[in-house]
Amino acid sequence: MLKQTFTGTWLPAWVPESTLTVSFLLVICSIVQSATGGYDGSMLNGLNILPVYIDYFELSPPTTGLNTASVFIGSTFGTLVSGVMTDKLGRRPAIFWSSVVTLIGIVIQTAAQNIAMFVIGRIILGFGSAISGVSSGVYLSEAFPSRWRAWGVGLLNDFYYVGALIAAGITLGTGQWQSTWAWRLPSLLQGIFSILCIVILPFVPESPRWLVHEGHFEHGRIAVAQTNSNGNLSDPVAVAVYKEILDALEWEKKEGRTMSPKEIIKTPTARKRLLIGMSAGPFSCIAGNIIASYYLGDELKTAGITDANDQLKANVVLNVWCLACALFGTQLAASWGRKPTALVSEILLVICLFIIGGLSKMYADDPDHASDSLIYGNVAVMFLFQGFYSVAWTPLLYLYPPEVFSYSIRANGLAFSTLALNLLACVFVFIMPIGINNIGWRMYMVNGSWDIVIAVLIAVFWVETKGKTLEEIDALFEGEKHSSVPDVEQVRTGQVELDVGAIEQQLQADIKSG
């Protein structure tokens, strides 16, 4: 049964009573960014293999890089406004408008008559996707209950591979066509995810934290109940969560915290949170997966797989494998923790990169007499690398940063993390085909070397956020919890009994004094 719910914005909501149903809709609504991004990466992987696409645009290595990297140019501009939009418009309207912009970019990309038009379409697509990524990450982290947050927010980026798998299958099917629809149809179908998101948005509530911050206290409490306790306002878990939110936002208000982008560097604690939280973006970008994400064909050529159809098939298999690994990684992050999952994965990436570099050198030294075991062994390690990458960085990219940031810097902090990722991606996506073409196997050795540095930084500086609400994570940085209620997980598991009546009285007093 649906209940019309106040959202504080122009975008109405009719929300199901079941928390499980709401959580399911939250995931479906917010996968638009990752599914669109995954589809894009896999589609370009397939298109960069197709002769009809290469011949139509008369591509060379630099223009191939431009066609591919232009989406990150748009993403860079999108992240500059994404934090402010998410805070000002509300989480749901920001997702809505970003989906509309993404659709416009997809239409232009599909209708492209030359490289310039294709690039412009991809810039617009990237602009919308960047805003969607930030608003979705913030929205899911604030709307999901803490016990499901790892899965809820982790799946946001896990669905990268769902989009990638769909694109890989479509480009494999259209790859034999001799018309421009071999690449136009895959491009057009990229809009399915944005349309799906727009359709689902009216059936999910606004972020309870955004509602409380905007002064809509009772409606914020209703949103907490809808996402935690099947709409039961008196449920102890819902009461504890709401009290934590109210206390944390009141503390930030007393401390003079604002929603300005400058807030992310205003205090030593904010700067510490920024450096730790934003690190996930750059770390995931330079870990090495860009080679396989956009230039799988070139990578497979260094291993000895040169047939275009074989490369397209490998693209499909790779995405199935990565999806399975990402789901496994999400479970690890939920049960084992964010930090150990990232650290172990990064160490395994280093090992794989050095092995791939060594095997690729052996093939490059004598390609005519390379054995099948060498070729397929190299491909196997490439697949292992992508799997290890997916275990950590796929779920953690949007899960970890919003957990580390407090409310006042959450949207702008995640935007900064995404900006850093996109700036690096602009460079790396453009130079990778040139680097592989010029220095071949040595690219893997270079990449493995800086991954060692990343592993050390994670081990020394990252903090563990597993099992805590966003407000409880404040204690890891501020040195104290800003609410008097017990930790929500203790209330949920029955370790502590919450006096709901007493908390109700405190809530009424807090709202009247506020």
Salt bridges, closest charged atoms under 4 A:
ASP40 OD1 - ARG122 NH1 2.60
ASP87 OD1 - ARG91 NH1 2.87
GLU142 OE2 - ARG91 NH2 2.86
GLU142 OE2 - ARG410 NH1 2.98
GLU214 OE2 - HIS213 ND1 3.26
GLU244 OE2 - LYS481 NZ 2.78
ASP247 OD1 - LYS243 NZ 3.02
ASP365 OD2 - LYS361 NZ 2.89
ASP366 OD1 - HIS369 ND1 3.08
GLU403 OE2 - ARG149 NE 2.81
GLU403 OE2 - ARG338 NH2 2.55
GLU471 OE2 - ARG209 NE 2.81
GLU472 OE2 - LYS481 NZ 3.81
ASP474 OD1 - ARG273 NH2 2.56
GLU478 OE2 - ARG257 NH2 3.80
GLU478 OE2 - ARG273 NH1 3.46
ASP487 OD1 - LYS481 NZ 2.97
GLU489 OE2 - ARG492 NH2 2.58
GLU504 OE2 - ARG221 NH2 2.46
ASP510 OD2 - LYS243 NZ 2.61
